Amino acid sequence: MAQLVGSLRKELVDSLATCKVLVVGAGGIGCELLKNLVLTGFKNIEVIDLDTIDVSNLNRQFLFQKKHVGLSKAQVAKESALQFCPAANITAYHDSVMNPDYNVEFFRKFVLVMNALDNRAARNHVNRMCLAADIPLIESGTAGYLGQVTVIKKVAMRRPFAGQIAPQTLTNSSKSPKNIVFSVSYHCSQLFGEEDADQDVSPDMADPEAACE
C-alpha cells in the first residue's frame, strides 16, 4: 500500500511540475493563488494583469510591499512568487486579458485557467474563451467576508433543458398573470439564451483598464 501511495504521489508531483496553468488577475485572490500554486508544486505558470500596485492594495495583497507602489502587479507578483520557488517558470503579462492576442489558441496552451478578477466583462470574456478552447476554468470572487469558487467545465455545464423544456416547469404551480409572465420569460431565456451585452467574444470596452483587478 505504501508503495502504491508513493507511486501516486510521484505521478502527481511530476504532473504538477509539467502542466501549464494561467492565473488571470494578480490582486487579492491572484496573489494567494500564485503563492499557493508554487508552494504546491506547479512550475509552469503564466499570470496576466493590467493593473499597477496602489497603496490601498498593501493590506490584503501580500506579495506587494510599499516599495512596489506604481509597478506592474503581474511582474511584481511573479518576482515575489519566485522567492518561494526559484525553480518555477513564471511568465508575467502587464496587459488586459481582453487583448486580441490572447485568443483561443493562447488559452489552449493551458490545462487549467484560474480567474481572479473583479470585472464582469473580463470574467465573461475569460469564461467564453475557456469554453471555446475546452479548458477547465476555476472562477473565484469575494464580497466583503464572503467568497465563492466555481469550477466551469464545458461538458459538465450543459443546459439541463437542452433539446426540450420540461412541461411541468413553473406554470403548473400557479396560473396567476405574474407567474405566467415569469414562466414565458424563463422559457424564452432557455430557448434563445439570456441577453448579454458582452456576448461578443472580444467586445470593445470603453475602459480596458477595468478588465483586471
N, C-alpha and C positions, 0 to 999 in steps of 0.2 A: 504493500500500500504506500509506504514511504517513497519507494522508487517511482511509483505512478505519479504521486503528488509532485515530486521533484521534477519529473519529466514535463508535466503540465506547466509547472511554474517556469521552467526554462523556455518552453514553447511560447508562453505568454510574454515573457520578458523579451525574447527575440522578436516577437510580433510587434510589440510596442516600440522597440528600437528602430524598426524598419518602416513602419507605416507613417504616412504623412497626414497631418491634420491642419485645419485652418481655424484660427480664432479671429472673429470679426468684432472689433471693439477692444480697446485697451484701457477702459475706465475701471470703475469699481469691481464689476464682475470679471472683466477681462484680465485684470492684474492677478486676481485669485486663480483664475483658470490657468493662466500661463505658468504661474508658480507651481501649482499642483500638477500640471502636466509634466514639467521637467523633473519634479520630485518623484513622480510615479514611474518614470522610465521612458516617456516619449522623447525622441531625439530629433525628429524632423517636424518642425512647427513653422507655420507662417502666420503672421499677425498683421492686421490692417486696421488703421485708424487715421482719420483726417485731422483729429483734434490735437491741440497743444496743451501742455500742462498749465493749470491755473492754481493759484494759492488755495482756492476753495477745494481743490481735489485732494490735498495732502492729508486730510483727516480720515480718509477712507480708501485711498488708492496707494497701498503701502509699498509699491515698487518705486515710488517717486519721493524725492526729497526737495527741500526748498531750493537747492542749487539747480534743480531741473526746471524750474518755472520758465515757461516760454518755449521749451523744447518739445519735440515730437513725442507724443505718448507712445506710439508704436516703437520708436527707436530706443527710447529710454527703458521701456518695459523689456525689450529684448536684452539690452545690456545688463539690466538688473537680474533677469532670469538666468542669464549665463553665469552669474556668480554662484547660483545654486548648482549648476551643472555645466561646467565649461566645455564638456564634450558635445553638448547639444548643438544641432544645426538649426538656428532660428533665422528666418528672413522677415524683416520688418518693412512694411509699406506705409509711408506717410501719405495717404491718399484716400479718396472716397471709394467704398466698395461698389458704388453705382457707376464708376468709370467703365466705359465700354470695354476697356482692356480686360476687365475681369468677367469674361464671358463664360459660356457653358464649358468650353474646353478647359478654361482655367480651373473651374470647380471640379472637373473630372480628375484632376491630379490627386485629390484627397480621398481618404477613406472615411473621413468624418469632418463635419463642419460644426463649429460651436458659435452661436450668436450671443453677443454680449452688448447689445445695442439698446438705446432708449428712444429710437426714432421709428415710428410706424412704417413710413415709406421704405426705409432701408431694410427693416425686418421683412416686409413683404417681398422686397426685391430678392433678398438672400433666399427666402423660402422658395420663390419661383425658380431661381437658378438651381437650387439643390434638387427640386423636383424634376426639372428638365435634365439635369445631369445624373439623376438617380443616385444621389449621395445622401446618406442619413444626416439629419440636422438636429442638433440639440439646441432648443430655444430656451432662453432664460431671461428673467427680469425681476425687478424689485419694485415695491411701492411701500415706502416707509419701512416698517419692520417685517413686512410680508415679502415672500419670494415665491417664484414659480419656475418650474422646469418642465419642459415638454419635449418628448422625442418625436420627430416627424420623419416618417419613412414612407416612401411613395406607395409601396404595395399595401402597407398596413393602414393607410389613411384614405382609402377609397370611400366614397359616399355610401352610407348604408341603404339609400333609396335608389341607387343607380339602376336604371332599367325600368323599374316600376315602383310607384309610390304606394305604400300600404294604405288600403282604403279605409281602415279604421282610425287613421290618424286625425286627431283634433276635432273634426266636425261631428263625429258621433257622440262626443261628450256634451255638446250643447248646440242648440240651433239659434242662439241669440245672434243678432246682426254683428255684434262686436267679435264674437268667436268665428263667425263665417268669414268676415273680412280678414281676420288674422290667419285663418286657415288658407284662404286663397293666396295671401301674401307669402305664407310659408311654402306652399306647393310651388308657386312660381319661382321662388328662390332655389328650390330643389331641382326644378326642371331646367332653368335657364341660368342659374348662378346668381349670387348676390352682386349688386352693383358695387364696383370697386374703382375709385378714382385713380388708383395706382395700378390698373390692370395691365398696362404695357410692361414688357419685360424690362425695359430701361426707360422709365418715364423721365421727362425733363423736369428737373427740380429748380425752383427759383432760388433756393438756398442750399447748394450741395454740401455746405459745411455742416448742415444739420444731420447728415447721414450717419455720423458716428458720434459716440458719446465723447 
